[in-house]
Amino acid sequence: MKETIIKVEGMVCNGCENRVQNALKNIDGVEDVVANHTTGTVKVISKNEVEESVLKEKIEDIGFEVKED
C-alpha cells in the first residue's frame, strides 16, 4: 500500500470534499480517500501501481487545481 498526499486548491466545503473523494475512489487500485477542505489536502491510500499523475489528473478533471510543492 502507498499513501499519497496531494495539495488541492478550490475545495471550500464538505461538498467539495465529497466530489474529490468520490472521483478518486472510482480509480482502480484506490483503497481510501480523505479530502480536507480546511487544510487543502487529499490523502489517498492506494495499491502501489496507482500513479500519482492519474490521481492529480482526475482532481483537475472535476474542476479543482492541484498545487505542486
PyMOL Python script that loads the backbone (N, CA, C, O; Angstrom):
from pymol import cmd

cmd.read_pdbstr("""\
ATOM      1  N   MET A   1       0.837  -1.181   0.000  1.00  0.00           N
ATOM      2  CA  MET A   1       0.000   0.000   0.000  1.00  0.00           C
ATOM      3  C   MET A   1       0.886   1.251   0.000  1.00  0.00           C
ATOM      4  O   MET A   1       2.029   1.246   0.457  1.00  0.00           O
ATOM      5  N   LYS A   2       0.302   2.302  -0.530  1.00  0.00           N
ATOM      6  CA  LYS A   2       1.030   3.555  -0.656  1.00  0.00           C
ATOM      7  C   LYS A   2       0.120   4.686  -0.204  1.00  0.00           C
ATOM      8  O   LYS A   2      -1.073   4.686  -0.507  1.00  0.00           O
ATOM      9  N   GLU A   3       0.684   5.659   0.528  1.00  0.00           N
ATOM     10  CA  GLU A   3      -0.064   6.844   0.937  1.00  0.00           C
ATOM     11  C   GLU A   3       0.464   8.041   0.154  1.00  0.00           C
ATOM     12  O   GLU A   3       1.668   8.292   0.117  1.00  0.00           O
ATOM     13  N   THR A   4      -0.450   8.772  -0.467  1.00  0.00           N
ATOM     14  CA  THR A   4      -0.095   9.947  -1.251  1.00  0.00           C
ATOM     15  C   THR A   4      -0.859  11.144  -0.711  1.00  0.00           C
ATOM     16  O   THR A   4      -2.071  11.072  -0.505  1.00  0.00           O
ATOM     17  N   ILE A   5      -0.153  12.242  -0.481  1.00  0.00           N
ATOM     18  CA  ILE A   5      -0.780  13.491  -0.055  1.00  0.00           C
ATOM     19  C   ILE A   5      -0.708  14.464  -1.222  1.00  0.00           C
ATOM     20  O   ILE A   5       0.369  14.722  -1.759  1.00  0.00           O
ATOM     21  N   ILE A   6      -1.855  15.001  -1.610  1.00  0.00           N
ATOM     22  CA  ILE A   6      -1.925  15.944  -2.724  1.00  0.00           C
ATOM     23  C   ILE A   6      -2.526  17.247  -2.212  1.00  0.00           C
ATOM     24  O   ILE A   6      -3.562  17.244  -1.548  1.00  0.00           O
ATOM     25  N   LYS A   7      -1.867  18.360  -2.527  1.00  0.00           N
ATOM     26  CA  LYS A   7      -2.393  19.670  -2.159  1.00  0.00           C
ATOM     27  C   LYS A   7      -3.346  20.128  -3.252  1.00  0.00           C
ATOM     28  O   LYS A   7      -3.011  20.107  -4.436  1.00  0.00           O
ATOM     29  N   VAL A   8      -4.547  20.547  -2.833  1.00  0.00           N
ATOM     30  CA  VAL A   8      -5.592  20.907  -3.786  1.00  0.00           C
ATOM     31  C   VAL A   8      -6.134  22.295  -3.447  1.00  0.00           C
ATOM     32  O   VAL A   8      -6.405  22.602  -2.286  1.00  0.00           O
ATOM     33  N   GLU A   9      -6.285  23.112  -4.459  1.00  0.00           N
ATOM     34  CA  GLU A   9      -6.848  24.440  -4.299  1.00  0.00           C
ATOM     35  C   GLU A   9      -8.271  24.445  -4.852  1.00  0.00           C
ATOM     36  O   GLU A   9      -8.545  23.830  -5.882  1.00  0.00           O
ATOM     37  N   GLY A  10      -9.169  25.139  -4.164  1.00  0.00           N
ATOM     38  CA  GLY A  10     -10.527  25.275  -4.664  1.00  0.00           C
ATOM     39  C   GLY A  10     -11.571  24.510  -3.877  1.00  0.00           C
ATOM     40  O   GLY A  10     -12.768  24.701  -4.094  1.00  0.00           O
ATOM     41  N   MET A  11     -11.139  23.637  -2.957  1.00  0.00           N
ATOM     42  CA  MET A  11     -12.110  22.949  -2.108  1.00  0.00           C
ATOM     43  C   MET A  11     -12.524  23.916  -0.998  1.00  0.00           C
ATOM     44  O   MET A  11     -11.683  24.370  -0.222  1.00  0.00           O
ATOM     45  N   VAL A  12     -13.824  24.231  -0.923  1.00  0.00           N
ATOM     46  CA  VAL A  12     -14.262  25.221   0.056  1.00  0.00           C
ATOM     47  C   VAL A  12     -15.325  24.698   1.028  1.00  0.00           C
ATOM     48  O   VAL A  12     -15.739  25.416   1.938  1.00  0.00           O
ATOM     49  N   CYS A  13     -15.764  23.454   0.838  1.00  0.00           N
ATOM     50  CA  CYS A  13     -16.840  22.943   1.693  1.00  0.00           C
ATOM     51  C   CYS A  13     -16.820  21.411   1.705  1.00  0.00           C
ATOM     52  O   CYS A  13     -16.031  20.771   1.009  1.00  0.00           O
ATOM     53  N   ASN A  14     -17.710  20.855   2.516  1.00  0.00           N
ATOM     54  CA  ASN A  14     -17.824  19.393   2.590  1.00  0.00           C
ATOM     55  C   ASN A  14     -18.249  18.792   1.261  1.00  0.00           C
ATOM     56  O   ASN A  14     -17.835  17.684   0.919  1.00  0.00           O
ATOM     57  N   GLY A  15     -19.071  19.511   0.509  1.00  0.00           N
ATOM     58  CA  GLY A  15     -19.489  19.031  -0.811  1.00  0.00           C
ATOM     59  C   GLY A  15     -18.303  18.862  -1.742  1.00  0.00           C
ATOM     60  O   GLY A  15     -18.238  17.904  -2.512  1.00  0.00           O
ATOM     61  N   CYS A  16     -17.359  19.803  -1.670  1.00  0.00           N
ATOM     62  CA  CYS A  16     -16.142  19.702  -2.478  1.00  0.00           C
ATOM     63  C   CYS A  16     -15.338  18.470  -2.079  1.00  0.00           C
ATOM     64  O   CYS A  16     -14.836  17.735  -2.930  1.00  0.00           O
ATOM     65  N   GLU A  17     -15.225  18.260  -0.777  1.00  0.00           N
ATOM     66  CA  GLU A  17     -14.514  17.078  -0.285  1.00  0.00           C
ATOM     67  C   GLU A  17     -15.148  15.812  -0.847  1.00  0.00           C
ATOM     68  O   GLU A  17     -14.450  14.914  -1.318  1.00  0.00           O
ATOM     69  N   ASN A  18     -16.469  15.747  -0.792  1.00  0.00           N
ATOM     70  CA  ASN A  18     -17.179  14.556  -1.281  1.00  0.00           C
ATOM     71  C   ASN A  18     -16.958  14.343  -2.774  1.00  0.00           C
ATOM     72  O   ASN A  18     -16.780  13.207  -3.211  1.00  0.00           O
ATOM     73  N   ARG A  19     -16.968  15.419  -3.566  1.00  0.00           N
ATOM     74  CA  ARG A  19     -16.729  15.293  -5.008  1.00  0.00           C
ATOM     75  C   ARG A  19     -15.359  14.691  -5.284  1.00  0.00           C
ATOM     76  O   ARG A  19     -15.219  13.792  -6.113  1.00  0.00           O
ATOM     77  N   VAL A  20     -14.344  15.198  -4.577  1.00  0.00           N
ATOM     78  CA  VAL A  20     -12.978  14.693  -4.774  1.00  0.00           C
ATOM     79  C   VAL A  20     -12.886  13.243  -4.330  1.00  0.00           C
ATOM     80  O   VAL A  20     -12.340  12.404  -5.047  1.00  0.00           O
ATOM     81  N   GLN A  21     -13.417  12.946  -3.154  1.00  0.00           N
ATOM     82  CA  GLN A  21     -13.349  11.581  -2.622  1.00  0.00           C
ATOM     83  C   GLN A  21     -14.037  10.591  -3.551  1.00  0.00           C
ATOM     84  O   GLN A  21     -13.484   9.532  -3.849  1.00  0.00           O
ATOM     85  N   ASN A  22     -15.229  10.923  -4.007  1.00  0.00           N
ATOM     86  CA  ASN A  22     -15.969  10.014  -4.883  1.00  0.00           C
ATOM     87  C   ASN A  22     -15.264   9.802  -6.213  1.00  0.00           C
ATOM     88  O   ASN A  22     -15.234   8.686  -6.730  1.00  0.00           O
ATOM     89  N   ALA A  23     -14.696  10.866  -6.769  1.00  0.00           N
ATOM     90  CA  ALA A  23     -13.996  10.745  -8.050  1.00  0.00           C
ATOM     91  C   ALA A  23     -12.770   9.843  -7.926  1.00  0.00           C
ATOM     92  O   ALA A  23     -12.525   9.001  -8.790  1.00  0.00           O
ATOM     93  N   LEU A  24     -12.007  10.019  -6.861  1.00  0.00           N
ATOM     94  CA  LEU A  24     -10.778   9.236  -6.703  1.00  0.00           C
ATOM     95  C   LEU A  24     -11.064   7.790  -6.301  1.00  0.00           C
ATOM     96  O   LEU A  24     -10.319   6.887  -6.683  1.00  0.00           O
ATOM     97  N   LYS A  25     -12.120   7.562  -5.546  1.00  0.00           N
ATOM     98  CA  LYS A  25     -12.451   6.188  -5.137  1.00  0.00           C
ATOM     99  C   LYS A  25     -12.844   5.324  -6.328  1.00  0.00           C
ATOM    100  O   LYS A  25     -12.803   4.096  -6.247  1.00  0.00           O
ATOM    101  N   ASN A  26     -13.227   5.964  -7.439  1.00  0.00           N
ATOM    102  CA  ASN A  26     -13.596   5.207  -8.638  1.00  0.00           C
ATOM    103  C   ASN A  26     -12.394   4.758  -9.455  1.00  0.00           C
ATOM    104  O   ASN A  26     -12.562   4.045 -10.444  1.00  0.00           O
ATOM    105  N   ILE A  27     -11.202   5.150  -9.074  1.00  0.00           N
ATOM    106  CA  ILE A  27      -9.993   4.733  -9.785  1.00  0.00           C
ATOM    107  C   ILE A  27      -9.578   3.357  -9.275  1.00  0.00           C
ATOM    108  O   ILE A  27      -9.479   3.137  -8.068  1.00  0.00           O
ATOM    109  N   ASP A  28      -9.335   2.433 -10.203  1.00  0.00           N
ATOM    110  CA  ASP A  28      -8.897   1.087  -9.819  1.00  0.00           C
ATOM    111  C   ASP A  28      -7.618   1.162  -8.997  1.00  0.00           C
ATOM    112  O   ASP A  28      -6.660   1.832  -9.382  1.00  0.00           O
ATOM    113  N   GLY A  29      -7.611   0.475  -7.873  1.00  0.00           N
ATOM    114  CA  GLY A  29      -6.431   0.422  -7.015  1.00  0.00           C
ATOM    115  C   GLY A  29      -6.483   1.385  -5.846  1.00  0.00           C
ATOM    116  O   GLY A  29      -5.679   1.270  -4.921  1.00  0.00           O
ATOM    117  N   VAL A  30      -7.409   2.333  -5.865  1.00  0.00           N
ATOM    118  CA  VAL A  30      -7.549   3.268  -4.747  1.00  0.00           C
ATOM    119  C   VAL A  30      -8.378   2.597  -3.658  1.00  0.00           C
ATOM    120  O   VAL A  30      -9.492   2.136  -3.906  1.00  0.00           O
ATOM    121  N   GLU A  31      -7.827   2.548  -2.458  1.00  0.00           N
ATOM    122  CA  GLU A  31      -8.478   1.887  -1.335  1.00  0.00           C
ATOM    123  C   GLU A  31      -9.276   2.863  -0.476  1.00  0.00           C
ATOM    124  O   GLU A  31     -10.381   2.541  -0.041  1.00  0.00           O
ATOM    125  N   ASP A  32      -8.719   4.067  -0.226  1.00  0.00           N
ATOM    126  CA  ASP A  32      -9.392   5.035   0.631  1.00  0.00           C
ATOM    127  C   ASP A  32      -8.932   6.440   0.259  1.00  0.00           C
ATOM    128  O   ASP A  32      -7.808   6.642  -0.202  1.00  0.00           O
ATOM    129  N   VAL A  33      -9.828   7.410   0.471  1.00  0.00           N
ATOM    130  CA  VAL A  33      -9.528   8.807   0.182  1.00  0.00           C
ATOM    131  C   VAL A  33     -10.097   9.660   1.306  1.00  0.00           C
ATOM    132  O   VAL A  33     -11.244   9.480   1.715  1.00  0.00           O
ATOM    133  N   VAL A  34      -9.284  10.592   1.804  1.00  0.00           N
ATOM    134  CA  VAL A  34      -9.753  11.552   2.795  1.00  0.00           C
ATOM    135  C   VAL A  34      -9.378  12.936   2.296  1.00  0.00           C
ATOM    136  O   VAL A  34      -8.199  13.284   2.233  1.00  0.00           O
ATOM    137  N   ALA A  35     -10.396  13.731   1.939  1.00  0.00           N
ATOM    138  CA  ALA A  35     -10.172  15.107   1.496  1.00  0.00           C
ATOM    139  C   ALA A  35     -10.499  16.044   2.649  1.00  0.00           C
ATOM    140  O   ALA A  35     -11.435  15.796   3.410  1.00  0.00           O
ATOM    141  N   ASN A  36      -9.727  17.122   2.778  1.00  0.00           N
ATOM    142  CA  ASN A  36      -9.950  18.089   3.848  1.00  0.00           C
ATOM    143  C   ASN A  36      -9.873  19.490   3.259  1.00  0.00           C
ATOM    144  O   ASN A  36      -8.794  19.958   2.896  1.00  0.00           O
ATOM    145  N   HIS A  37     -11.035  20.169   3.164  1.00  0.00           N
ATOM    146  CA  HIS A  37     -11.034  21.500   2.560  1.00  0.00           C
ATOM    147  C   HIS A  37     -10.351  22.537   3.444  1.00  0.00           C
ATOM    148  O   HIS A  37      -9.857  23.544   2.937  1.00  0.00           O
ATOM    149  N   THR A  38     -10.314  22.312   4.755  1.00  0.00           N
ATOM    150  CA  THR A  38      -9.684  23.260   5.673  1.00  0.00           C
ATOM    151  C   THR A  38      -8.171  23.321   5.458  1.00  0.00           C
ATOM    152  O   THR A  38      -7.577  24.399   5.467  1.00  0.00           O
ATOM    153  N   THR A  39      -7.559  22.155   5.265  1.00  0.00           N
ATOM    154  CA  THR A  39      -6.107  22.113   5.054  1.00  0.00           C
ATOM    155  C   THR A  39      -5.736  22.122   3.574  1.00  0.00           C
ATOM    156  O   THR A  39      -4.572  22.316   3.225  1.00  0.00           O
ATOM    157  N   GLY A  40      -6.725  21.911   2.703  1.00  0.00           N
ATOM    158  CA  GLY A  40      -6.460  21.876   1.269  1.00  0.00           C
ATOM    159  C   GLY A  40      -5.664  20.663   0.840  1.00  0.00           C
ATOM    160  O   GLY A  40      -4.860  20.732  -0.090  1.00  0.00           O
ATOM    161  N   THR A  41      -5.893  19.544   1.526  1.00  0.00           N
ATOM    162  CA  THR A  41      -5.159  18.325   1.196  1.00  0.00           C
ATOM    163  C   THR A  41      -6.095  17.157   0.926  1.00  0.00           C
ATOM    164  O   THR A  41      -7.230  17.109   1.400  1.00  0.00           O
ATOM    165  N   VAL A  42      -5.572  16.220   0.147  1.00  0.00           N
ATOM    166  CA  VAL A  42      -6.258  14.959  -0.116  1.00  0.00           C
ATOM    167  C   VAL A  42      -5.267  13.845   0.171  1.00  0.00           C
ATOM    168  O   VAL A  42      -4.175  13.811  -0.397  1.00  0.00           O
ATOM    169  N   LYS A  43      -5.653  12.935   1.056  1.00  0.00           N
ATOM    170  CA  LYS A  43      -4.815  11.772   1.360  1.00  0.00           C
ATOM    171  C   LYS A  43      -5.419  10.571   0.671  1.00  0.00           C
ATOM    172  O   LYS A  43      -6.597  10.260   0.846  1.00  0.00           O
ATOM    173  N   VAL A  44      -4.591   9.894  -0.121  1.00  0.00           N
ATOM    174  CA  VAL A  44      -5.049   8.735  -0.885  1.00  0.00           C
ATOM    175  C   VAL A  44      -4.257   7.508  -0.451  1.00  0.00           C
ATOM    176  O   VAL A  44      -3.026   7.514  -0.460  1.00  0.00           O
ATOM    177  N   ILE A  45      -4.971   6.467  -0.076  1.00  0.00           N
ATOM    178  CA  ILE A  45      -4.356   5.169   0.211  1.00  0.00           C
ATOM    179  C   ILE A  45      -4.647   4.293  -1.002  1.00  0.00           C
ATOM    180  O   ILE A  45      -5.804   4.089  -1.371  1.00  0.00           O
ATOM    181  N   SER A  46      -3.581   3.777  -1.619  1.00  0.00           N
ATOM    182  CA  SER A  46      -3.773   3.008  -2.851  1.00  0.00           C
ATOM    183  C   SER A  46      -2.780   1.869  -2.933  1.00  0.00           C
ATOM    184  O   SER A  46      -1.814   1.787  -2.174  1.00  0.00           O
ATOM    185  N   LYS A  47      -3.055   0.998  -3.878  1.00  0.00           N
ATOM    186  CA  LYS A  47      -2.096  -0.049  -4.209  1.00  0.00           C
ATOM    187  C   LYS A  47      -0.928   0.626  -4.919  1.00  0.00           C
ATOM    188  O   LYS A  47      -1.085   1.702  -5.496  1.00  0.00           O
ATOM    189  N   ASN A  48       0.219   0.006  -4.878  1.00  0.00           N
ATOM    190  CA  ASN A  48       1.438   0.619  -5.398  1.00  0.00           C
ATOM    191  C   ASN A  48       1.395   0.978  -6.873  1.00  0.00           C
ATOM    192  O   ASN A  48       2.131   1.862  -7.313  1.00  0.00           O
ATOM    193  N   GLU A  49       0.548   0.309  -7.644  1.00  0.00           N
ATOM    194  CA  GLU A  49       0.558   0.544  -9.091  1.00  0.00           C
ATOM    195  C   GLU A  49      -0.195   1.812  -9.512  1.00  0.00           C
ATOM    196  O   GLU A  49      -0.150   2.184 -10.685  1.00  0.00           O
ATOM    197  N   VAL A  50      -0.883   2.481  -8.582  1.00  0.00           N
ATOM    198  CA  VAL A  50      -1.621   3.704  -8.925  1.00  0.00           C
ATOM    199  C   VAL A  50      -0.633   4.873  -8.991  1.00  0.00           C
ATOM    200  O   VAL A  50       0.027   5.205  -8.005  1.00  0.00           O
ATOM    201  N   GLU A  51      -0.548   5.484 -10.169  1.00  0.00           N
ATOM    202  CA  GLU A  51       0.376   6.604 -10.366  1.00  0.00           C
ATOM    203  C   GLU A  51      -0.216   7.887  -9.802  1.00  0.00           C
ATOM    204  O   GLU A  51      -1.414   8.138  -9.935  1.00  0.00           O
ATOM    205  N   GLU A  52       0.630   8.702  -9.170  1.00  0.00           N
ATOM    206  CA  GLU A  52       0.187   9.978  -8.619  1.00  0.00           C
ATOM    207  C   GLU A  52      -0.357  10.890  -9.718  1.00  0.00           C
ATOM    208  O   GLU A  52      -1.288  11.660  -9.479  1.00  0.00           O
ATOM    209  N   SER A  53       0.212  10.810 -10.906  1.00  0.00           N
ATOM    210  CA  SER A  53      -0.243  11.650 -12.014  1.00  0.00           C
ATOM    211  C   SER A  53      -1.701  11.354 -12.386  1.00  0.00           C
ATOM    212  O   SER A  53      -2.436  12.259 -12.782  1.00  0.00           O
ATOM    213  N   VAL A  54      -2.115  10.096 -12.260  1.00  0.00           N
ATOM    214  CA  VAL A  54      -3.502   9.715 -12.549  1.00  0.00           C
ATOM    215  C   VAL A  54      -4.435  10.363 -11.527  1.00  0.00           C
ATOM    216  O   VAL A  54      -5.506  10.855 -11.884  1.00  0.00           O
ATOM    217  N   LEU A  55      -4.034  10.363 -10.271  1.00  0.00           N
ATOM    218  CA  LEU A  55      -4.840  10.975  -9.214  1.00  0.00           C
ATOM    219  C   LEU A  55      -4.984  12.475  -9.455  1.00  0.00           C
ATOM    220  O   LEU A  55      -6.083  13.024  -9.374  1.00  0.00           O
ATOM    221  N   LYS A  56      -3.869  13.125  -9.752  1.00  0.00           N
ATOM    222  CA  LYS A  56      -3.878  14.576  -9.978  1.00  0.00           C
ATOM    223  C   LYS A  56      -4.726  14.945 -11.188  1.00  0.00           C
ATOM    224  O   LYS A  56      -5.458  15.934 -11.158  1.00  0.00           O
ATOM    225  N   GLU A  57      -4.629  14.161 -12.241  1.00  0.00           N
ATOM    226  CA  GLU A  57      -5.407  14.434 -13.451  1.00  0.00           C
ATOM    227  C   GLU A  57      -6.907  14.343 -13.157  1.00  0.00           C
ATOM    228  O   GLU A  57      -7.685  15.165 -13.642  1.00  0.00           O
ATOM    229  N   LYS A  58      -7.311  13.349 -12.368  1.00  0.00           N
ATOM    230  CA  LYS A  58      -8.723  13.180 -12.029  1.00  0.00           C
ATOM    231  C   LYS A  58      -9.223  14.373 -11.207  1.00  0.00           C
ATOM    232  O   LYS A  58     -10.336  14.853 -11.420  1.00  0.00           O
ATOM    233  N   ILE A  59      -8.408  14.844 -10.278  1.00  0.00           N
ATOM    234  CA  ILE A  59      -8.787  16.007  -9.462  1.00  0.00           C
ATOM    235  C   ILE A  59      -8.999  17.227 -10.356  1.00  0.00           C
ATOM    236  O   ILE A  59      -9.966  17.969 -10.182  1.00  0.00           O
ATOM    237  N   GLU A  60      -8.103  17.428 -11.304  1.00  0.00           N
ATOM    238  CA  GLU A  60      -8.220  18.575 -12.204  1.00  0.00           C
ATOM    239  C   GLU A  60      -9.400  18.409 -13.163  1.00  0.00           C
ATOM    240  O   GLU A  60     -10.036  19.393 -13.541  1.00  0.00           O
ATOM    241  N   ASP A  61      -9.693  17.172 -13.553  1.00  0.00           N
ATOM    242  CA  ASP A  61     -10.826  16.909 -14.450  1.00  0.00           C
ATOM    243  C   ASP A  61     -12.167  17.336 -13.833  1.00  0.00           C
ATOM    244  O   ASP A  61     -13.089  17.716 -14.554  1.00  0.00           O
ATOM    245  N   ILE A  62     -12.272  17.272 -12.502  1.00  0.00           N
ATOM    246  CA  ILE A  62     -13.534  17.645 -11.863  1.00  0.00           C
ATOM    247  C   ILE A  62     -13.539  19.105 -11.404  1.00  0.00           C
ATOM    248  O   ILE A  62     -14.464  19.537 -10.716  1.00  0.00           O
ATOM    249  N   GLY A  63     -12.506  19.864 -11.785  1.00  0.00           N
ATOM    250  CA  GLY A  63     -12.561  21.309 -11.587  1.00  0.00           C
ATOM    251  C   GLY A  63     -11.741  21.899 -10.458  1.00  0.00           C
ATOM    252  O   GLY A  63     -11.913  23.071 -10.122  1.00  0.00           O
ATOM    253  N   PHE A  64     -10.862  21.123  -9.871  1.00  0.00           N
ATOM    254  CA  PHE A  64     -10.009  21.647  -8.810  1.00  0.00           C
ATOM    255  C   PHE A  64      -8.578  21.766  -9.308  1.00  0.00           C
ATOM    256  O   PHE A  64      -8.193  21.117 -10.281  1.00  0.00           O
ATOM    257  N   GLU A  65      -7.797  22.597  -8.638  1.00  0.00           N
ATOM    258  CA  GLU A  65      -6.409  22.826  -9.053  1.00  0.00           C
ATOM    259  C   GLU A  65      -5.456  22.110  -8.106  1.00  0.00           C
ATOM    260  O   GLU A  65      -5.537  22.271  -6.888  1.00  0.00           O
ATOM    261  N   VAL A  66      -4.559  21.324  -8.670  1.00  0.00           N
ATOM    262  CA  VAL A  66      -3.532  20.659  -7.882  1.00  0.00           C
ATOM    263  C   VAL A  66      -2.372  21.623  -7.725  1.00  0.00           C
ATOM    264  O   VAL A  66      -1.878  22.191  -8.699  1.00  0.00           O
ATOM    265  N   LYS A  67      -1.941  21.800  -6.470  1.00  0.00           N
ATOM    266  CA  LYS A  67      -0.812  22.681  -6.182  1.00  0.00           C
ATOM    267  C   LYS A  67       0.444  21.830  -6.074  1.00  0.00           C
ATOM    268  O   LYS A  67       0.488  20.858  -5.319  1.00  0.00           O
ATOM    269  N   GLU A  68       1.455  22.204  -6.830  1.00  0.00           N
ATOM    270  CA  GLU A  68       2.735  21.497  -6.746  1.00  0.00           C
ATOM    271  C   GLU A  68       3.559  22.120  -5.622  1.00  0.00           C
ATOM    272  O   GLU A  68       3.480  23.323  -5.371  1.00  0.00           O
ATOM    273  N   ASP A  69       4.344  21.290  -4.954  1.00  0.00           N
ATOM    274  CA  ASP A  69       5.182  21.786  -3.840  1.00  0.00           C
ATOM    275  C   ASP A  69       6.252  22.721  -4.323  1.00  0.00           C
ATOM    276  O   ASP A  69       7.039  23.226  -3.522  1.00  0.00           O
TER     277      ASP A  69
END
""", "prot")
cmd.dss("prot")
cmd.show_as("cartoon", "prot")
cmd.util.cbc("prot")
cmd.orient("prot")
